Amino acid sequence: MDRTNWWEKLEPEQTALLNEVWIPVGVPGYAGMAKAPWREVLDGRFGPQNWRIQYIVRGKSVPFSEAIQEYEAAYRHFLRGNPALVRFLTAVCGNVYDDNITNVYDADYEQPHTAMNHYQDISVRRVIAELVEDEEWPDVADTAVTPTDLIDLTDGQTHHLPRARGFRGCYLLQIRDPLSPGFCLNPAVVPVHDPALITSLPNHEGWFHKEGCAHLSVEAFWQMSKVIEVRYGRFLALGPERVNPLAGL
């Protein structure tokens, strides 16, 4: 028995306990268009039921459904603190999107059908819809969410798309890179709302560290709190590959 095979010498009921233990094995960072390839690599290496994406929030490993509430809360804090921006969105824009105009059809953060995830546009739509119901924001009026002609500020093209609730303008606003019209709402620009969520990883520099408020942003929180967790028994079975369990991502 040595460190390369010690678990193989234990009784089955003892090793079974190790499969109930989840451990973080790395911080994968931004996926983008690699969303599907990531899943293929990790499914092949660990098995679909033996790995998961979790988030470290205030010292606790939590699922996506809990972590994304912090992401949305950052947008809520940011927009409520920027009434001029809210007035621009509601008076000038009819909807917002990230990488594709079809983003306007997504209301849920869980997006198994998309090539890449988009959250910022959903957060903006949800917060503005909340303000419709808030008496302290009388300028944010309710609107019908029926399809209408919206002019994309990115290229001037007109698209027949649903209007977002609370948006009464005629323009479509892309929230993406510094050249996009809605960069002011990019998640690298929006600060994370709680200092306890500020993250740092020396010698790591993602795209979000080069824009906006860098490591203080909600995007930095989102990407740097994200971890790949693996059942410990399956991790041990990797053998020498344990030293680089996220190779290929």
DRENDO-574425 format. One record per residue (C-alpha): x, y, z; residue in one letter. Coordinates in nm, 3 decimals, padded with zeros to 5 digits. Layout:
DRENDO-574425
+---------+---------+---------+------+
!       X !       Y !       Z ! code !
+---------+---------+---------+------+
!       X !       Y !       Z !    a !
...
+---------+---------+---------+------+
end
This chain:
DRENDO-574425
+---------+---------+---------+------+
!       X !       Y !       Z ! code !
+---------+---------+---------+------+
!  00.000 !  00.000 !  00.000 !    m !
!  00.121 !  00.350 ! -00.086 !    d !
! -00.022 !  00.683 ! -00.188 !    r !
! -00.088 !  00.561 ! -00.542 !    t !
! -00.338 !  00.291 ! -00.439 !    n !
! -00.420 !  00.315 ! -00.067 !    w !
! -00.795 !  00.347 ! -00.125 !    w !
! -00.796 !  00.020 ! -00.320 !    e !
! -00.692 ! -00.162 ! -00.002 !    k !
! -00.991 ! -00.046 !  00.197 !    l !
! -01.318 ! -00.231 !  00.239 !    e !
! -01.593 ! -00.143 ! -00.016 !    p !
! -01.814 !  00.012 !  00.250 !    e !
! -01.523 !  00.235 !  00.351 !    q !
! -01.444 !  00.356 !  00.000 !    t !
! -01.815 !  00.410 ! -00.064 !    a !
! -01.801 !  00.694 !  00.188 !    l !
! -01.541 !  00.870 ! -00.024 !    l !
! -01.787 !  00.886 ! -00.312 !    n !
! -02.017 !  01.093 ! -00.093 !    e !
! -01.745 !  01.353 ! -00.037 !    v !
! -01.718 !  01.640 ! -00.286 !    w !
! -01.396 !  01.839 ! -00.316 !    i !
! -01.303 !  02.141 ! -00.531 !    p !
! -01.030 !  02.052 ! -00.779 !    v !
! -00.978 !  02.385 ! -00.953 !    g !
! -01.109 !  02.721 ! -01.067 !    v !
! -01.191 !  02.686 ! -01.439 !    p !
! -01.263 !  03.055 ! -01.504 !    g !
! -01.453 !  03.187 ! -01.803 !    y !
! -01.607 !  02.928 ! -02.038 !    a !
! -01.765 !  03.138 ! -02.315 !    g !
! -01.810 !  02.928 ! -02.627 !    m !
! -01.627 !  02.640 ! -02.457 !    a !
! -01.935 !  02.560 ! -02.249 !    k !
! -02.018 !  02.237 ! -02.435 !    a !
! -01.654 !  02.123 ! -02.484 !    p !
! -01.594 !  02.166 ! -02.111 !    w !
! -01.882 !  01.938 ! -02.031 !    r !
! -01.759 !  01.680 ! -02.281 !    e !
! -01.410 !  01.677 ! -02.128 !    v !
! -01.534 !  01.652 ! -01.769 !    l !
! -01.799 !  01.390 ! -01.849 !    d !
! -01.531 !  01.180 ! -02.013 !    g !
! -01.284 !  01.219 ! -01.730 !    r !
! -01.508 !  01.182 ! -01.427 !    f !
! -01.847 !  01.061 ! -01.550 !    g !
! -02.156 !  01.287 ! -01.571 !    p !
! -02.267 !  01.216 ! -01.213 !    q !
! -01.925 !  01.259 ! -01.056 !    n !
! -01.851 !  01.629 ! -01.114 !    w !
! -02.039 !  01.954 ! -01.078 !    r !
! -01.993 !  02.330 ! -01.092 !    i !
! -02.031 !  02.501 ! -00.756 !    q !
! -01.954 !  02.848 ! -00.624 !    y !
! -01.770 !  02.950 ! -00.310 !    i !
! -01.987 !  03.222 ! -00.154 !    v !
! -01.892 !  03.362 !  00.186 !    r !
! -01.686 !  03.054 !  00.264 !    g !
! -01.951 !  02.802 !  00.164 !    k !
! -01.988 !  02.586 ! -00.145 !    s !
! -02.328 !  02.662 ! -00.300 !    v !
! -02.509 !  02.561 ! -00.621 !    p !
! -02.567 !  02.783 ! -00.923 !    f !
! -02.922 !  02.866 ! -00.814 !    s !
! -02.795 !  03.030 ! -00.497 !    e !
! -02.488 !  03.199 ! -00.641 !    a !
! -02.675 !  03.360 ! -00.931 !    i !
! -02.889 !  03.548 ! -00.679 !    q !
! -02.575 !  03.733 ! -00.572 !    e !
! -02.503 !  03.817 ! -00.936 !    y !
! -02.852 !  03.961 ! -00.978 !    e !
! -02.825 !  04.147 ! -00.648 !    a !
! -02.516 !  04.329 ! -00.779 !    a !
! -02.717 !  04.454 ! -01.077 !    y !
! -03.003 !  04.553 ! -00.848 !    r !
! -02.767 !  04.756 ! -00.628 !    h !
! -02.597 !  04.913 ! -00.930 !    f !
! -02.913 !  05.014 ! -01.115 !    l !
! -03.089 !  05.146 ! -00.806 !    r !
! -02.784 !  05.362 ! -00.745 !    g !
! -02.787 !  05.497 ! -01.103 !    n !
! -03.126 !  05.656 ! -01.168 !    p !
! -03.005 !  05.834 ! -01.484 !    a !
! -02.908 !  05.498 ! -01.632 !    l !
! -03.246 !  05.355 ! -01.539 !    v !
! -03.418 !  05.648 ! -01.711 !    r !
! -03.206 !  05.592 ! -02.022 !    f !
! -03.290 !  05.223 ! -02.032 !    l !
! -03.662 !  05.270 ! -01.982 !    t !
! -03.710 !  05.574 ! -02.205 !    a !
! -03.471 !  05.491 ! -02.490 !    v !
! -03.444 !  05.112 ! -02.500 !    c !
! -03.697 !  04.841 ! -02.573 !    g !
! -03.483 !  04.545 ! -02.471 !    n !
! -03.125 !  04.435 ! -02.402 !    v !
! -02.910 !  04.140 ! -02.506 !    y !
! -02.560 !  03.996 ! -02.470 !    d !
! -02.413 !  03.797 ! -02.760 !    d !
! -02.722 !  03.735 ! -02.973 !    n !
! -03.055 !  03.911 ! -03.021 !    i !
! -03.229 !  03.582 ! -02.942 !    t !
! -03.115 !  03.640 ! -02.582 !    n !
! -03.428 !  03.851 ! -02.538 !    v !
! -03.637 !  03.533 ! -02.530 !    y !
! -03.455 !  03.392 ! -02.227 !    d !
! -03.600 !  03.471 ! -01.886 !    a !
! -03.417 !  03.200 ! -01.690 !    d !
! -03.054 !  03.190 ! -01.585 !    y !
! -03.035 !  02.816 ! -01.646 !    e !
! -02.956 !  02.786 ! -02.018 !    q !
! -02.877 !  02.433 ! -02.132 !    p !
! -02.984 !  02.527 ! -02.485 !    h !
! -02.734 !  02.809 ! -02.546 !    t !
! -02.381 !  02.789 ! -02.689 !    a !
! -02.269 !  03.030 ! -02.419 !    m !
! -02.435 !  03.164 ! -02.107 !    n !
! -02.573 !  03.516 ! -02.083 !    h !
! -02.676 !  03.660 ! -01.749 !    y !
! -02.630 !  04.038 ! -01.758 !    q !
! -02.924 !  04.103 ! -01.988 !    d !
! -03.152 !  03.884 ! -01.777 !    i !
! -03.047 !  04.063 ! -01.459 !    s !
! -03.115 !  04.402 ! -01.616 !    v !
! -03.459 !  04.296 ! -01.736 !    r !
! -03.549 !  04.149 ! -01.397 !    r !
! -03.440 !  04.455 ! -01.202 !    v !
! -03.626 !  04.696 ! -01.430 !    i !
! -03.938 !  04.478 ! -01.403 !    a !
! -03.908 !  04.502 ! -01.024 !    e !
! -03.890 !  04.881 ! -01.043 !    l !
! -04.221 !  04.883 ! -01.231 !    v !
! -04.380 !  04.763 ! -00.907 !    e !
! -04.184 !  05.004 ! -00.686 !    d !
! -04.370 !  05.326 ! -00.599 !    e !
! -04.039 !  05.501 ! -00.541 !    e !
! -03.967 !  05.471 ! -00.915 !    w !
! -04.269 !  05.641 ! -01.076 !    p !
! -04.079 !  05.700 ! -01.402 !    d !
! -04.055 !  05.326 ! -01.462 !    v !
! -04.397 !  05.249 ! -01.607 !    a !
! -04.544 !  04.916 ! -01.702 !    d !
! -04.536 !  04.822 ! -02.070 !    t !
! -04.675 !  04.544 ! -02.281 !    a !
! -04.417 !  04.275 ! -02.360 !    v !
! -04.553 !  04.216 ! -02.709 !    t !
! -04.327 !  04.203 ! -03.017 !    p !
! -04.240 !  04.535 ! -03.174 !    t !
! -03.981 !  04.681 ! -03.411 !    d !
! -03.656 !  04.759 ! -03.226 !    l !
! -03.351 !  04.922 ! -03.382 !    i !
! -03.021 !  04.766 ! -03.277 !    d !
! -02.784 !  05.042 ! -03.164 !    l !
! -02.494 !  04.814 ! -03.260 !    t !
! -02.559 !  04.811 ! -03.636 !    d !
! -02.882 !  05.002 ! -03.704 !    g !
! -03.076 !  04.694 ! -03.812 !    q !
! -03.442 !  04.663 ! -03.719 !    t !
! -03.566 !  04.345 ! -03.553 !    h !
! -03.919 !  04.243 ! -03.456 !    h !
! -03.870 !  04.132 ! -03.097 !    l !
! -04.053 !  04.133 ! -02.764 !    p !
! -04.032 !  04.451 ! -02.562 !    r !
! -03.905 !  04.397 ! -02.206 !    a !
! -04.131 !  04.499 ! -01.922 !    r !
! -04.072 !  04.860 ! -01.820 !    g !
! -03.883 !  04.945 ! -02.140 !    f !
! -04.079 !  05.188 ! -02.358 !    r !
! -03.807 !  05.294 ! -02.606 !    g !
! -03.746 !  05.177 ! -02.961 !    c !
! -03.383 !  05.066 ! -02.944 !    y !
! -03.211 !  04.734 ! -02.876 !    l !
! -02.906 !  04.762 ! -02.650 !    l !
! -02.620 !  04.512 ! -02.661 !    q !
! -02.437 !  04.466 ! -02.328 !    i !
! -02.098 !  04.321 ! -02.408 !    r !
! -01.744 !  04.444 ! -02.490 !    d !
! -01.615 !  04.803 ! -02.460 !    p !
! -01.732 !  04.880 ! -02.816 !    l !
! -02.087 !  04.765 ! -02.751 !    s !
! -02.344 !  05.041 ! -02.680 !    p !
! -02.435 !  04.889 ! -02.343 !    g !
! -02.083 !  04.846 ! -02.204 !    f !
! -02.189 !  05.056 ! -01.904 !    c !
! -02.382 !  04.746 ! -01.792 !    l !
! -02.107 !  04.494 ! -01.864 !    n !
! -02.056 !  04.268 ! -01.559 !    p !
! -01.691 !  04.380 ! -01.544 !    a !
! -01.820 !  04.736 ! -01.498 !    v !
! -02.080 !  04.651 ! -01.234 !    v !
! -01.918 !  04.627 ! -00.888 !    p !
! -01.996 !  04.329 ! -00.672 !    v !
! -02.238 !  04.459 ! -00.408 !    h !
! -02.093 !  04.289 ! -00.099 !    d !
! -01.724 !  04.327 !  00.000 !    p !
! -01.737 !  03.970 !  00.132 !    a !
! -01.770 !  03.853 ! -00.229 !    l !
! -01.456 !  04.025 ! -00.360 !    i !
! -01.216 !  03.764 ! -00.492 !    t !
! -00.847 !  03.760 ! -00.575 !    s !
! -00.613 !  03.505 ! -00.729 !    l !
! -00.255 !  03.629 ! -00.763 !    p !
! -00.096 !  03.580 ! -01.106 !    n !
! -00.432 !  03.512 ! -01.272 !    h !
! -00.566 !  03.762 ! -01.522 !    e !
! -00.895 !  03.701 ! -01.699 !    g !
! -01.056 !  03.935 ! -01.950 !    w !
! -01.267 !  04.076 ! -01.667 !    f !
! -00.954 !  04.187 ! -01.482 !    h !
! -00.867 !  04.417 ! -01.771 !    k !
! -01.199 !  04.602 ! -01.794 !    e !
! -01.425 !  04.805 ! -01.567 !    g !
! -01.345 !  04.767 ! -01.198 !    c !
! -01.140 !  04.450 ! -01.248 !    a !
! -01.131 !  04.221 ! -00.942 !    h !
! -01.399 !  04.432 ! -00.770 !    l !
! -01.661 !  04.350 ! -01.035 !    s !
! -01.950 !  04.107 ! -01.025 !    v !
! -01.791 !  03.925 ! -01.321 !    e !
! -01.473 !  03.869 ! -01.120 !    a !
! -01.682 !  03.733 ! -00.833 !    f !
! -01.870 !  03.506 ! -01.072 !    w !
! -01.569 !  03.362 ! -01.249 !    q !
! -01.333 !  03.339 ! -00.953 !    m !
! -01.585 !  03.187 ! -00.712 !    s !
! -01.669 !  02.915 ! -00.964 !    k !
! -01.510 !  02.578 ! -00.888 !    v !
! -01.524 !  02.230 ! -01.033 !    i !
! -01.609 !  01.981 ! -00.762 !    e !
! -01.554 !  01.607 ! -00.797 !    v !
! -01.650 !  01.308 ! -00.586 !    r !
! -01.335 !  01.220 ! -00.394 !    y !
! -01.347 !  00.853 ! -00.486 !    g !
! -01.355 !  00.942 ! -00.855 !    r !
! -01.076 !  01.195 ! -00.807 !    f !
! -00.854 !  00.929 ! -00.650 !    l !
! -00.923 !  00.697 ! -00.944 !    a !
! -00.750 !  00.946 ! -01.176 !    l !
! -00.417 !  00.822 ! -01.046 !    g !
! -00.124 !  01.042 ! -01.154 !    p !
! -00.365 !  01.272 ! -01.341 !    e !
! -00.475 !  01.407 ! -01.003 !    r !
! -00.202 !  01.672 ! -01.031 !    v !
! -00.385 !  01.838 ! -01.321 !    n !
! -00.751 !  01.734 ! -01.303 !    p !
! -00.879 !  02.014 ! -01.524 !    l !
! -00.637 !  01.961 ! -01.811 !    a !
! -00.796 !  02.036 ! -02.146 !    g !
! -01.037 !  02.304 ! -02.028 !    l !
+---------+---------+---------+------+
end
